Amino acid sequence: MIDIKKIGLLDAQPGRCAMIAGPCSAESETQVLDCARSLASLGVKVFRAGVWKPRTRPGNFEGSGLQALQWLQSVKSETGMAVTTEVANARHVEDALKSGIDMVWIGARTTTSPFAVQEIADALRGTDVPVLVKNPINAELELWIGAFERLAGAGVTHLAAIHRGFSSYGERIYRYSPQWQIPIELRRRIPGLPILCDPSHMSGRRDLVAPLSQMALDMKADGLFIEVHPDPEHALSDKKQQLTPTEFQELAGKLIRHREPKQADLKFMKPYREQLEEIDLKLIHDLAERFRITGSIGDYKNLHNLAILQPDRYNTISEILVSEGSRHGLDENFIRLLFETIHAESIRCQIENKHTK
């Protein structure tokens, strides 16, 4: 069990959510201070800005480095806001702490590397600086949990997660797929861990930041981590996803923070929940019966030297199931994913049975 302690900087007023906002990158002292002043006037308590920017390809703006830490010091002294920046190695941690950074975050690319996370954890040993950990680029929950375990192993207890979405191949609405089921499972696996959402990176487009922010709150996110720039069109990185301070103010004013259910709510939902429990139990029984049948088919394939995978059969039945699901108003991608998972488990069981008999 990971010991999670409260991060005071993430406290929010009743009915509100925690807000961390600021530009993707600290580009100049003027840009940083202009943005910070605007956000401070809107009540934002924590200012974010990237000082070192890991970029996919060389030649792009990679941050202003050490001089930008001085600009964040100016933000603290002038506005009273706490400041946070991204760290990717031990040297970054050392420089950030020397400059009075109040909180650091570990980016998605860094979370992907256990070696890098361990280096950061070791550099933070003996400090009480809060650490926010973005999910790894790919949808690997264990890798995300492993990062928290490494930090906790170094004595870091003021921890929170940032859900910024996951890479996916092909056509998509969002820059990074939300895959809400992963932060939901993270919350179950690490009770008490605050989870913030980064709708800026998730969307990749400023027009999608607001709806994704509300979705995150609907999924009980504890706060938002949003990119705000005084002049997004001329930003040196990620200009398409950054809001202006005015757009941020409009977003914050429209967000709905949901209340906890009262006794009357629970009473109303009780019969529906009981029906769902019955259906879910039936699904478990039906799945067990399905895998019993596929086990018999697997035995036959083994006995008669047939390949376990029969792609033509799977493709045919998959299209039938997707069509039937659509007829009942079910999402096509959901049906495909559901039966891909069931089919993969059937194949796994047949392979294991073949090699254990």
For each residue, the residues with C-beta under 8 A, 3 or more apart:
1:
2: 148 149 152 159 190 193
3: 152 157
4: 157 159 190 191 192 193 194
5: 157 158 159
6: 10 158
7: 10 103 130 158 159 160 194
8: 11
9: 45 46 82 102 103 130
10: 6 7 18 46 160 194 196 222 223
11: 8 18
12: 16 17 18 19 223
13: 16
14:
15: 257
16: 12 13 19 257
17: 12 217 221 222 223 224 255 257
18: 10 11 12 46 194 196 222 223 224
19: 12 16 44 45 46 223 224 226 252
20: 44 46 47 48 84 196 223 224 225 226
21: 39 44 46 47 48 224 225 226 227 228 248
22: 32 35 36 39 47 48 49 227 228
23: 26 27 31 32 35 48 49 50 227 228 229 230 235 242
24: 49 50 53 200 227 229 235 237 238 241 242
25: 49 50 53 61 63 64 235 236 237 238
26: 23 31 32 49 50 51 63 64 68 71 72 85
27: 23 31 32 61 64 235 236
28: 31 32 64 71
29: 32 33 70 71 74
30: 33 34
31: 23 26 27 28 34 35 229 230 231
32: 22 23 26 27 28 29 35 36 49 68 71 72 74 75
33: 29 30 36 37 71 74 75 78
34: 30 31 37 38 230
35: 22 23 31 32 38 39 47 49 228 229 230 245
36: 22 32 33 39 40 47 75 78 79 81
37: 33 34 40 41 78 79
38: 34 35 41 42 228 230 245
39: 21 22 35 36 42 44 47 81 228 245 248
40: 36 37 43 44 47 79 80 81
41: 37 38
42: 38 39 245 248 249 252
43: 40
44: 19 20 21 39 40 47 81
45: 9 19 81 82
46: 9 10 18 19 20 21 81 82 83 84 102 103
47: 20 21 22 35 36 39 40 44 72 75 79 81 82 83 84
48: 20 21 22 23 83 84 85 105 225 227
49: 22 23 24 25 26 32 35 68 71 72 83 85
50: 23 24 25 26 53 63 85 86 237
51: 26 63 64 65 66 68 69 72 85 86 92 96
52: 62 63 65 85 86 87 88 92
53: 24 25 50 60 61 62 63 86 237
54: 62 88 107 109 110
55: 58 60 61 62 237
56: 60
57: 60
58: 55
59:
60: 53 55 56 57 237
61: 25 27 53 55 236 237
62: 52 53 54 55
63: 25 26 50 51 52 53 68
64: 25 26 27 28 51 67 68 71
65: 51 52 68
66: 51 69 70 95
67: 64 70 71
68: 26 32 49 51 63 64 65 71 72 85
69: 51 66 72 73 85 95 96 99 101
70: 29 66 67 73 74 99
71: 26 28 29 32 33 49 64 67 68 74 75
72: 26 32 47 49 51 68 69 75 76 83 85 99 101
73: 69 70 76 77 83 99 100
74: 29 32 33 70 71 77 78
75: 32 33 36 47 71 72 78 79 81 83
76: 72 73 79 80 81 82 83 100 102
77: 73 74
78: 33 36 37 74 75
79: 36 37 40 47 75 76
80: 40 76
81: 36 39 40 44 45 46 47 75 76
82: 9 45 46 47 76 102 103
83: 46 47 48 49 72 73 75 76 100 101 102 103
84: 20 46 47 48 101 102 103 104 105 132
85: 26 48 49 50 51 52 68 69 72 96 101 104 105
86: 50 51 52 53 92 104 105 106 107
87: 52 92 93 96 104 105 106 110 120
88: 52 54 92 106 107 109 110 116 120
89: 92 93 116 119 120
90: 93 94 119 120 122 123
91: 94 95
92: 51 52 86 87 88 89 95 96 104 120
93: 87 89 90 96 97 104 120 123 124
94: 90 91 97 98 123
95: 66 69 91 92 98 99
96: 51 69 85 87 92 93 99 101 104
97: 93 94 100 101 127 129
98: 94 95
99: 69 70 72 73 95 96
100: 73 76 83 97
101: 69 72 83 84 85 96 97 104 129
102: 9 46 76 82 83 84 129 130
103: 7 9 46 82 83 84 129 130 131 132
104: 84 85 86 87 92 93 96 101 124 129 130 131 132
105: 48 84 85 86 87 131 132 133 134 162
106: 86 87 88 110 111 117 120 131 132 133 134 147
107: 54 86 88 110 111 134
108: 111 112 134 135 136 137 164 201
109: 54 88 112 113 137
110: 54 87 88 106 107 113 116 117 120
111: 106 107 108 117 133 134 135 136 143 144 147
112: 108 109 136 137 138 143
113: 109 110 116 117
114: 117 118 143 146 147 150
115: 118 119
116: 88 89 110 113 119 120
117: 106 110 111 113 114 120 121 146 147 150 151
118: 114 115 121 122 150
119: 89 90 115 116 122 123
120: 87 88 89 90 92 93 106 110 116 117 123 124 151
121: 117 118 124 125 150 151 153 154 156
122: 90 118 119 125 154
123: 90 93 94 119 120
124: 93 104 120 121 127 129 131 151 154 156
125: 121 122 154 155 156
126: 155
127: 97 124 156
128: 157 158
129: 97 101 102 103 104 124 156 158
130: 7 9 102 103 104 158 159 160
131: 103 104 105 106 124 151 156 158 159 160
132: 84 103 104 105 106 159 160 161 162 196 225
133: 105 106 111 144 147 148 151 159 160 161 162
134: 105 106 107 108 111 161 162 163 164 198
135: 108 111 144 161 162 163 164 165 166 182 183
136: 108 111 112 140 143 144 147 166
137: 108 109 112 166 167
138: 112 143 166 167
139: 166 177 179 182
140: 136 143 144
141: 144 145 182 185 186 189
142: 145 146
143: 111 112 114 136 138 140 146 147
144: 111 133 135 136 140 141 147 148 161 182 186
145: 141 142 148 149 186 189 190
146: 114 117 142 143 149 150
147: 106 111 114 117 133 136 143 144 150 151
148: 2 133 144 145 151 152 159 161 190 193
149: 2 145 146 152 153
150: 114 117 118 121 146 147 153 154
151: 117 120 121 124 131 133 147 148 154 156 159
152: 2 3 148 149 155 156 157 159
153: 121 149 150
154: 121 122 124 125 150 151
155: 125 126 152
156: 121 124 125 127 129 131 151 152 159
157: 3 4 5 128 152
158: 5 6 7 128 129 130 131
159: 2 4 5 7 130 131 132 133 148 151 152 156 193
160: 7 10 130 131 132 133 193 194 195 196 222
161: 132 133 134 135 144 148 183 186 193 194 195 196
162: 105 132 133 134 135 195 196 197 198 225
163: 134 135 178 182 183 195 196 197 198 202 216 221
164: 108 134 135 176 197 198 201 202 225
165: 135 174 175 176 177 178 179 198 201 202
166: 135 136 137 138 139 176 177 178 179 182
167: 137 138 176 177
168: 172 176 177
169:
170:
171:
172: 168 175 177
173: 208
174: 165 177 178 202 203 204 208 212
175: 165 172 201 202 203 204 205 241
176: 164 165 166 167 168 201 202 204
177: 139 165 166 167 168 172 174
178: 163 165 166 174 202 212 215
179: 139 165 166 182
180: 183 184 215 219
181: 184 185
182: 135 139 141 144 163 166 179 185 186
183: 135 161 163 180 186 187 195 197 219 221
184: 180 181 187 188 219
185: 141 181 182 188 189
186: 141 144 145 161 182 183 189 190 193 195
187: 183 184 190 191 193 195 220
188: 184 185 191
189: 141 145 185 186
190: 2 4 145 148 186 187 193
191: 4 187 188
192: 4
193: 2 4 148 159 160 161 186 187 190
194: 4 7 10 18 160 161 222 223
195: 160 161 162 163 183 186 187 221 222
196: 10 18 20 132 160 161 162 163 221 222 223 224 225
197: 162 163 164 183 202 212 213 216 219 221 223 224 225
198: 134 162 163 164 165 201 202 224 225 226
199: 202 203 208 209 210 212 213 216 224 226
200: 24 203 209 225 226 227 238 241 242 243
201: 108 164 165 175 176 198 204 227 238 241
202: 163 164 165 174 175 176 178 197 198 199 212
203: 174 175 199 200 206 207 208 209 212 241
204: 174 175 176 201 208 240 241
205: 175 208 209 240 241
206: 203 209 232 240 241 242 243 247
207: 203 210
208: 173 174 199 203 204 205 211 212
209: 199 200 203 205 206 212 213 226 241 243 251
210: 199 207 213 214 250 251 254
211: 208 214 215
212: 174 178 197 199 202 203 208 209 215 216
213: 197 199 209 210 216 217 224 226 251 255
214: 210 211 217 218 254 255 256
215: 178 180 211 212 218 219
216: 163 197 199 212 213 219 221 224
217: 17 213 214 220 221 224 255 256 257 258
218: 214 215 258
219: 180 183 184 197 215 216
220: 187 217 258
221: 17 163 183 195 196 197 216 217 224
222: 10 17 18 160 194 195 196
223: 10 12 17 18 19 20 194 196 197
224: 17 18 19 20 21 196 197 198 199 213 216 217 221
225: 20 21 48 132 162 164 196 197 198 200
226: 19 20 21 198 199 200 209 213 243 248 251
227: 21 22 23 24 48 200 201 238 241 242 243
228: 21 22 23 35 38 39 242 243 244 245 247 248
229: 23 24 31 35 232 235 239 242 243 244
230: 23 31 34 35 38 244 245
231: 31 234 235 244
232: 206 229 235 239 240 242 243 244
233: 239
234: 231 239
235: 23 24 25 27 229 231 232 238 239 242
236: 25 27 61 239
237: 24 25 50 53 55 60 61
238: 24 25 200 201 227 235 241 242
239: 229 232 233 234 235 236 242
240: 204 205 206 232
241: 24 175 200 201 203 204 205 206 209 227 238
242: 23 24 200 206 227 228 229 232 235 238 239
243: 200 206 209 226 227 228 229 232 247 248 251
244: 228 229 230 231 232 247 248
245: 35 38 39 42 228 230 248 249
246: 249 250
247: 206 228 243 244 250 251
248: 21 39 42 226 228 243 244 245 251 252
249: 42 245 246 252 253
250: 210 246 247 253 254
251: 209 210 213 226 243 247 248 254 255
252: 19 42 248 249 255
253: 249 250
254: 210 214 250 251
255: 17 213 214 217 251 252
256: 214 217
257: 15 16 17 217
258: 217 218 220
259: 262
260:
261: 265 266 269
262: 259 265 266
263: 266 267
264: 267 268
265: 261 262 268 269
266: 261 262 263 269 270
267: 263 264 270
268: 264 265
269: 261 265 266 272 273
270: 266 267 273 274
271: 274 275
272: 269 275 276
273: 269 270 276 277
274: 270 271 277 278
275: 271 272 278 279
276: 272 273 279 280
277: 273 274 280 281
278: 274 275 281 282
279: 275 276 282 283
280: 276 277 283 284
281: 277 278 284 285
282: 278 279 285 286
283: 279 280 286 287
284: 280 281 287 288
285: 281 282 288 289
286: 282 283 289 290
287: 283 284 290 291 342
288: 284 285 291 292
289: 285 286 292 293
290: 286 287 293 294 342 346
291: 287 288 294 295 345 346 349
292: 288 289 295 296
293: 289 290 296 297
294: 290 291 297 298 346 349 350
295: 291 292 298 299 349 350 353
296: 292 293 299 300
297: 293 294 300 301 350
298: 294 295 301 302 308 349 350 353 354
299: 295 296 302 303 353 357
300: 296 297 303 304 306
301: 297 298 304 305 306 307 308 350
302: 298 299 305 306 353 354 357
303: 299 300
304: 300 301
305: 301 302
306: 300 301 302
307: 301 310
308: 298 301 347 350 351 354
309: 314 347
310: 307 313 314
311: 314 315
312: 315 316
313: 310 316 317
314: 309 310 311 317 318 343
315: 311 312 318 319
316: 312 313 319 320
317: 313 314 320 321
318: 314 315 321 322 336 339 343
319: 315 316 322 323
320: 316 317 323 324
321: 317 318 324 325 335 339
322: 318 319 325 326 332 335 336
323: 319 320 326 327
324: 320 321 327 328
325: 321 322 328 330 331 332 334 335
326: 322 323 329 330 332 335
327: 323 324
328: 324 325
329: 326
330: 325 326 334 335
331: 325 334 335
332: 322 325 326 335 336
333: 336 337
334: 325 330 331 337 338
335: 321 322 325 326 330 331 332 338 339
336: 318 322 332 333 339 340
337: 333 334 340 341
338: 334 335 341 342
339: 318 321 335 336 342 343
340: 336 337 343 344
341: 337 338 344 345
342: 287 290 338 339 345 346
343: 314 318 339 340 346 347
344: 340 341 347 348
345: 291 341 342 348 349
346: 290 291 294 342 343 349 350
347: 308 309 343 344 350 351
348: 344 345 351 352
349: 291 294 295 298 345 346 352 353
350: 294 295 297 298 301 308 346 347 353 354
351: 308 347 348 354 355
352: 348 349 355 356
353: 295 298 299 302 349 350 356 357
354: 298 302 308 350 351 357
355: 351 352
356: 352 353
357: 299 302 353 354
